[in-house]
Amino acid sequence: MVPLLVLLALSGACSDVQERVDGVRDSAQELTDRARFCLSVTRAASALEEGNVQTAAEAAQEAAAQAPEELRGDARTLADAAEAVRDGDRSAMQDPAVVAAADRLREETRAICDPTG
């Protein structure tokens, strides 16, 4: 009877360990996704400031793909505008919907990506 109790106790302990490992794995993946998003946003902003519309459009697409669910719509709007600029429509970034999406994305991205805030 004692060996059965030991096996049951060990099986419970193993289950707890597996749950913790899964939790750590999920947290690590979330941090990795966040880092990729932040790097893509930074790359897009830097490229835009430098006037490199090709890199800005590519990075904006990456950011849209990596964006947290609550930011995907704004990220997609900005990525589409960056592609339009790359294709020659310089006025795309002046569209009020794009400006509003950029403002919201800037604020939310700062909250997600700024390690000091």
BAMAR-493542 format. One line per field, with one value per residue: residue number from 1; residue in one letter; y, x, z of N, C-alpha, C, O in turn. Coordinates in pm, whole numbers, plus 32768, in hexadecimal, padded with zeros to 4 digits. Layout:
BEGIN
k = [NUM, ...]
r = [a, ...]
n_y = [Y, ...]
n_x = [X, ...]
n_z = [Z, ...]
ca_y = [Y, ...]
ca_x = [X, ...]
ca_z = [Z, ...]
c_y = [Y, ...]
c_x = [X, ...]
c_z = [Z, ...]
o_y = [Y, ...]
o_x = [X, ...]
o_z = [Z, ...]
//
This chain:
BEGIN
k = [1, 2, 3, 4, 5, 6, 7, 8, 9, 10, 11, 12, 13, 14, 15, 16, 17, 18, 19, 20, 21, 22, 23, 24, 25, 26, 27, 28, 29, 30, 31, 32, 33, 34, 35, 36, 37, 38, 39, 40, 41, 42, 43, 44, 45, 46, 47, 48, 49, 50, 51, 52, 53, 54, 55, 56, 57, 58, 59, 60, 61, 62, 63, 64, 65, 66, 67, 68, 69, 70, 71, 72, 73, 74, 75, 76, 77, 78, 79, 80, 81, 82, 83, 84, 85, 86, 87, 88, 89, 90, 91, 92, 93, 94, 95, 96, 97, 98, 99, 100, 101, 102, 103, 104, 105, 106, 107, 108, 109, 110, 111, 112, 113, 114, 115, 116, 117]
r = [m, v, p, l, l, v, l, l, a, l, s, g, a, c, s, d, v, q, e, r, v, d, g, v, r, d, s, a, q, e, l, t, d, r, a, r, f, c, l, s, v, t, r, a, a, s, a, l, e, e, g, n, v, q, t, a, a, e, a, a, q, e, a, a, a, q, a, p, e, e, l, r, g, d, a, r, t, l, a, d, a, a, e, a, v, r, d, g, d, r, s, a, m, q, d, p, a, v, v, a, a, a, d, r, l, r, e, e, t, r, a, i, c, d, p, t, g]
n_y = [7F88, 807D, 80B2, 80F6, 81E4, 8284, 8288, 830E, 8405, 845A, 8469, 853B, 860B, 8612, 8666, 876A, 87DE, 87CB, 8878, 896A, 897F, 8992, 8A88, 8B36, 8B17, 8B7F, 8C8A, 8CD6, 8CC4, 8D8A, 8E6D, 8E66, 8E8D, 8F8E, 901D, 8FFE, 908A, 918E, 91C5, 91C2, 929B, 936B, 9358, 9396, 94A0, 9520, 94F5, 9584, 9689, 96A9, 96AF, 95C8, 9523, 9421, 936C, 93C7, 9382, 926A, 922E, 9295, 91E3, 90FB, 914B, 9163, 905A, 8FF0, 9077, 90AA, 902C, 90FB, 91D4, 91A0, 91FD, 9313, 92FE, 9276, 9335, 93FE, 9370, 933D, 9442, 9484, 93DB, 944D, 9544, 94EA, 9490, 957B, 962F, 9731, 97C1, 9716, 96F7, 97D7, 97BB, 97DA, 96F9, 9655, 96F5, 9702, 95F1, 95CD, 9676, 95F8, 9501, 954D, 95A5, 94BD, 9408, 9478, 944C, 9337, 92F7, 939B, 937A, 9412, 947D]
n_x = [8053, 80C4, 8186, 80D2, 8061, 8145, 817E, 8098, 80BA, 81AA, 8155, 809E, 814D, 81F0, 8135, 8101, 81FD, 820C, 813A, 81A4, 8288, 820A, 8189, 8264, 82D2, 8203, 8208, 8308, 82EB, 822D, 82BF, 8387, 82EF, 8290, 8382, 83D4, 8306, 832F, 8433, 8401, 8352, 83FA, 84BE, 8425, 83D6, 84D1, 852F, 8471, 84A4, 859E, 855B, 854F, 8481, 844A, 84BD, 8431, 8329, 833E, 8389, 82AD, 81E9, 8248, 822B, 8114, 80CD, 8135, 80B9, 800C, 7EC3, 7E08, 7E77, 7E8B, 7DDE, 7E16, 7F28, 7F22, 7E9F, 7F62, 8035, 7FCB, 7FB9, 80C8, 811E, 8092, 8114, 8212, 81D4, 81B3, 80EA, 80F4, 804A, 7FBD, 8000, 7F95, 7E8B, 7D6F, 7D12, 7DF0, 7EA8, 7E2C, 7E31, 7F45, 7F87, 7EFD, 7F7D, 8083, 8073, 8014, 80DB, 81B6, 8171, 817F, 8282, 8344, 8439, 845E, 8374]
n_z = [8000, 804B, 7F79, 7EAB, 7F0B, 7F0A, 7DF8, 7D9E, 7E1F, 7DA6, 7C9D, 7CAD, 7CF5, 7C13, 7B59, 7BB7, 7B8C, 7A75, 7A2D, 7A87, 79E6, 78EC, 7915, 792E, 7831, 7790, 77EA, 7799, 7683, 7658, 76A5, 75E2, 74F8, 752F, 7532, 7427, 73A6, 7410, 73AE, 729B, 7280, 72D2, 720C, 7129, 7162, 716F, 706A, 6FDC, 7035, 6FC3, 6EBF, 6E2C, 6D8A, 6D2C, 6DE9, 6EC7, 6E84, 6E78, 6F83, 7007, 6FB2, 702F, 7139, 7145, 7126, 720F, 72D6, 740E, 744A, 7485, 7408, 72FF, 722F, 7217, 71E1, 70EF, 704F, 704A, 6FD3, 6ED6, 6E77, 6E73, 6DA9, 6CD4, 6CC5, 6C80, 6B84, 6B01, 6B4D, 6BFA, 6C98, 6D36, 6E42, 6EB1, 6ECC, 6F9A, 702C, 702D, 70B3, 71AF, 71F4, 7200, 72D5, 73AC, 73A6, 73DB, 74E7, 756D, 7528, 75A2, 76AD, 76B2, 7658, 76D1, 77B8, 789A, 78E1]
ca_y = [8000, 80F1, 80D7, 8138, 826E, 82C9, 82A1, 8377, 8484, 8480, 8490, 85C1, 8667, 861F, 86B8, 87F5, 880A, 87DC, 88F2, 89DC, 8985, 89C8, 8B15, 8B7E, 8B13, 8BE0, 8D10, 8CF0, 8CDC, 8E0E, 8ED2, 8E62, 8ECF, 901D, 9054, 9006, 90F8, 920B, 91D9, 91E3, 9324, 93C3, 9354, 93E0, 952F, 954F, 94F7, 95F3, 9704, 96AF, 96B7, 9547, 94F3, 9390, 932D, 93ED, 9331, 91E0, 9228, 92AC, 9163, 90A3, 917B, 9140, 8FC9, 8FD3, 90CE, 906D, 902E, 917B, 9239, 9170, 9253, 938C, 92D6, 9255, 93B5, 9440, 9320, 9356, 94CA, 947F, 939F, 94B1, 95A5, 94A5, 9487, 9600, 9684, 9774, 97FB, 96AD, 970D, 984D, 9794, 97E6, 9675, 9625, 9747, 96D6, 956C, 95E0, 96B0, 958E, 949C, 9587, 95A4, 9432, 93C9, 94AD, 9406, 92AA, 92E6, 93ED, 9335, 946E, 94AE]
ca_x = [8000, 811C, 81B9, 8068, 805A, 81BD, 8169, 8032, 80F8, 8209, 810B, 806B, 81BE, 8217, 80CF, 811B, 8276, 81E9, 80EB, 8200, 82D9, 81B3, 8174, 82DF, 82DD, 81A2, 823A, 837B, 82B9, 81ED, 832B, 83C6, 8293, 8290, 8402, 83D0, 82AD, 8372, 84A1, 83C7, 831F, 8470, 84FC, 83CD, 83DF, 8556, 8536, 841D, 84EE, 860D, 8525, 855B, 83F6, 8447, 84D4, 83C2, 82B4, 8359, 8385, 8222, 81A4, 8274, 81EB, 8086, 80C3, 815F, 806F, 7FA8, 7E3E, 7DC5, 7EB9, 7E96, 7D97, 7E66, 7FA7, 7F03, 7E84, 7FE3, 8081, 7F90, 7FE1, 8157, 8128, 8064, 8182, 827A, 81A6, 81AF, 807F, 812C, 7FDF, 7F7C, 801B, 7F4B, 7DFF, 7D4C, 7D08, 7E79, 7EE3, 7DF0, 7E67, 7FD2, 7F88, 7ED7, 7FE6, 80F7, 805A, 800B, 815E, 820C, 814C, 81A9, 830E, 83A0, 8459, 8461, 82EE]
ca_z = [8000, 8053, 7EF6, 7E5E, 7F3C, 7EDA, 7D69, 7D91, 7E47, 7D3E, 7C26, 7CC7, 7CF1, 7B86, 7B19, 7BDE, 7B47, 79E8, 7A23, 7A97, 796C, 7884, 7933, 790B, 779E, 775B, 7809, 7743, 75FB, 7659, 76A7, 755E, 749A, 754F, 7505, 7395, 7384, 7431, 7350, 7218, 7288, 72D6, 7187, 70CD, 7181, 7147, 6FD8, 6FAE, 7050, 6F64, 6E38, 6DEB, 6D8A, 6D17, 6E6B, 6F1F, 6E5F, 6EA2, 7015, 7031, 6F9D, 709B, 71B5, 713F, 713B, 7298, 7333, 7466, 740C, 7496, 73B5, 7274, 71D0, 7201, 71A2, 7064, 700C, 7035, 6F72, 6E52, 6E50, 6E52, 6D23, 6C73, 6CB6, 6C33, 6AFA, 6AC6, 6B81, 6C70, 6CE9, 6D86, 6ED1, 6EDC, 6EDF, 7029, 706B, 703F, 711E, 722D, 7211, 7226, 735D, 740B, 73A4, 741E, 7577, 759D, 7516, 760D, 7728, 76A9, 7637, 771E, 7834, 790C, 78FE]
c_y = [807E, 8115, 811D, 81C9, 82C0, 82E9, 830E, 8400, 84B4, 84AD, 851B, 862A, 867D, 8676, 874B, 882E, 8824, 885B, 896D, 89ED, 89C0, 8A5D, 8B69, 8B84, 8B79, 8C6F, 8D35, 8D0E, 8D65, 8E7D, 8ED9, 8EA9, 8F65, 905F, 9062, 9079, 917E, 922A, 91FF, 9272, 9387, 93CA, 93A4, 9476, 9568, 955A, 956A, 9678, 9717, 96BC, 9636, 9503, 945D, 9347, 934C, 9397, 92A0, 91D2, 923F, 922D, 9100, 90CA, 9156, 90AB, 8FA4, 901B, 907E, 9084, 90B7, 91EA, 9215, 91CA, 92D1, 936C, 92B7, 92D5, 93FB, 93F5, 9337, 93E1, 94CD, 9441, 9400, 951A, 9567, 949F, 9510, 965E, 96C4, 97AF, 9795, 96C3, 9787, 9830, 9799, 975F, 963B, 9672, 971A, 964C, 9576, 9618, 9646, 9526, 94CE, 9580, 9516, 93EC, 93FA, 9464, 9375, 929E, 9335, 93AA, 9390, 9499, 9449]
c_x = [8057, 8156, 8150, 805A, 80D0, 81AD, 8103, 806B, 8159, 81C1, 80CF, 80D8, 81EB, 81B4, 80E2, 8194, 8257, 8197, 8143, 8256, 8286, 819B, 81ED, 82F0, 827F, 81D2, 82AF, 834E, 8277, 8255, 8372, 8370, 8291, 8311, 8405, 8379, 82F3, 83E4, 846D, 8393, 8393, 84B2, 84A8, 83D9, 8465, 8561, 84E4, 8465, 8561, 85DE, 8531, 84D3, 83EB, 8457, 8463, 8347, 82C7, 834D, 82F8, 81CF, 81C8, 8230, 8157, 8072, 80E0, 810A, 8014, 7F1D, 7DFC, 7E01, 7EBB, 7E52, 7DE5, 7EE9, 7F91, 7EE8, 7F07, 8037, 804D, 7FB8, 8075, 816D, 80FC, 80D0, 81F1, 8256, 8191, 8144, 80AD, 80C0, 7F9D, 7F8F, 7FD0, 7EB8, 7DDF, 7D41, 7D92, 7EBD, 7EAD, 7E26, 7EF8, 7FDC, 7F66, 7F46, 8062, 80E6, 805B, 8092, 81BE, 81EF, 8180, 8241, 8370, 83BE, 845B, 83D5, 8298]
c_z = [8000, 7FCA, 7E9F, 7E88, 7F0B, 7E45, 7D51, 7DB4, 7DDD, 7CBF, 7C36, 7CBF, 7C61, 7B3A, 7B39, 7B95, 7AB4, 79D3, 7A2E, 7A1C, 78FA, 7898, 790D, 7873, 775F, 7773, 77AF, 76B4, 75F1, 7657, 7620, 74F7, 74B1, 751D, 746D, 7366, 739B, 73D1, 72C5, 7215, 7285, 724C, 7122, 70E4, 7155, 70B0, 6F9F, 6FC1, 6FEE, 6ED4, 6DE9, 6DED, 6D74, 6D9D, 6ECC, 6F02, 6E8C, 6F3A, 704A, 701D, 700B, 711E, 71B6, 715A, 71CC, 7301, 7390, 742B, 7413, 7440, 7320, 720F, 71AF, 71BB, 710E, 7014, 6FEB, 6FCE, 6EE5, 6E1E, 6E29, 6DC8, 6CB8, 6C5B, 6C62, 6B9F, 6AB9, 6AF9, 6C05, 6CCC, 6D46, 6E1C, 6F07, 6EF6, 6F75, 7071, 7086, 70B0, 71A5, 7255, 723F, 72B4, 73C6, 7417, 73EE, 74B6, 75AF, 7593, 7581, 7690, 7726, 76A1, 768C, 77A5, 78AF, 7936, 7933]
o_y = [80E0, 818B, 8176, 8221, 8335, 8358, 8363, 8463, 852B, 850C, 8569, 8697, 86EE, 86C5, 87A1, 88A0, 8889, 88A2, 89CF, 8A5E, 8A16, 8AA9, 8BD4, 8BEB, 8BC2, 8CC4, 8DA6, 8D67, 8DAC, 8EE0, 8F45, 8EF9, 8FB3, 90CC, 90C7, 90C2, 91D5, 929C, 9254, 92BA, 93EC, 9436, 93EC, 94C3, 95D5, 95BC, 95AB, 96CD, 9788, 96D1, 9636, 94B3, 941F, 92EF, 92F6, 9369, 9262, 9175, 9203, 920F, 90B9, 9074, 912E, 9083, 8F41, 8FFD, 901B, 90E4, 90E3, 9254, 9264, 91E2, 92F4, 93B6, 92DA, 92E1, 942F, 9433, 9343, 93F2, 9511, 946C, 9406, 9544, 95A7, 94A9, 9519, 96D3, 9692, 97CB, 97BA, 96A4, 979B, 9882, 9763, 9756, 95F9, 9637, 970E, 9635, 952F, 95ED, 963C, 94F9, 9482, 9558, 94FB, 939D, 93AD, 9441, 9340, 9244, 9314, 93A2, 935F, 94D3, 9464]
o_x = [8037, 8157, 8173, 8048, 80C1, 81CC, 8115, 8051, 815B, 81EB, 80CD, 80C2, 8208, 81DA, 80D6, 8191, 8284, 81AB, 8130, 826C, 82B6, 8199, 81DF, 8317, 82A6, 81C5, 82B8, 8384, 8288, 8245, 8395, 83A2, 8291, 830D, 8435, 839E, 82F3, 83F5, 84A7, 83A7, 838E, 84D8, 84E0, 83E5, 846A, 8596, 850C, 8463, 8581, 862F, 8520, 84B5, 838C, 8408, 8439, 8304, 8269, 830F, 82D0, 8177, 8172, 8201, 8123, 8012, 80AA, 8114, 7FD6, 7F07, 7DBE, 7DC4, 7EE9, 7E89, 7DF5, 7F14, 7FE4, 7F15, 7F18, 8079, 809B, 7FD5, 809A, 81C3, 8138, 80E5, 8227, 82AD, 8162, 8143, 808F, 80DA, 7F4D, 7F36, 7FCD, 7E71, 7E2A, 7D63, 7DA7, 7F03, 7EFA, 7E44, 7F21, 8032, 7FA9, 7F67, 80A3, 8142, 809B, 80B7, 820F, 824C, 81A7, 827B, 83E7, 8366, 8459, 83C3, 8223]
o_z = [7FBC, 7FA8, 7E52, 7E34, 7EE7, 7E1A, 7CFA, 7D70, 7DBC, 7C7D, 7BD6, 7C88, 7C39, 7AE4, 7AE1, 7B66, 7A7C, 7971, 79E6, 79EE, 78B0, 7837, 78D3, 783D, 7704, 771B, 777F, 7673, 758E, 7610, 75F1, 74A8, 7452, 74E4, 7439, 730A, 7343, 73A6, 7283, 71B3, 723F, 721F, 70D0, 7085, 711B, 707C, 6F3F, 6F68, 6FC8, 6E79, 6D6F, 6E46, 6DA4, 6DBD, 6F19, 6F5F, 6EBF, 6F6C, 70AE, 706E, 703F, 7169, 721E, 719C, 71FF, 7378, 7366, 73E1, 73B2, 7432, 72CE, 71A3, 713B, 7163, 70BA, 6FA2, 6F7C, 6F7A, 6E86, 6DA8, 6DC9, 6D7D, 6C4C, 6BE9, 6C08, 6B48, 6A48, 6AD3, 6C71, 6D41, 6D9C, 6E6B, 6F81, 6F30, 6FC7, 70E6, 70EC, 7103, 7205, 72CA, 729B, 7302, 742C, 7484, 7436, 74FE, 7615, 75EA, 75B5, 76D9, 778E, 76DE, 768E, 77FA, 7920, 79A2, 7950]
//
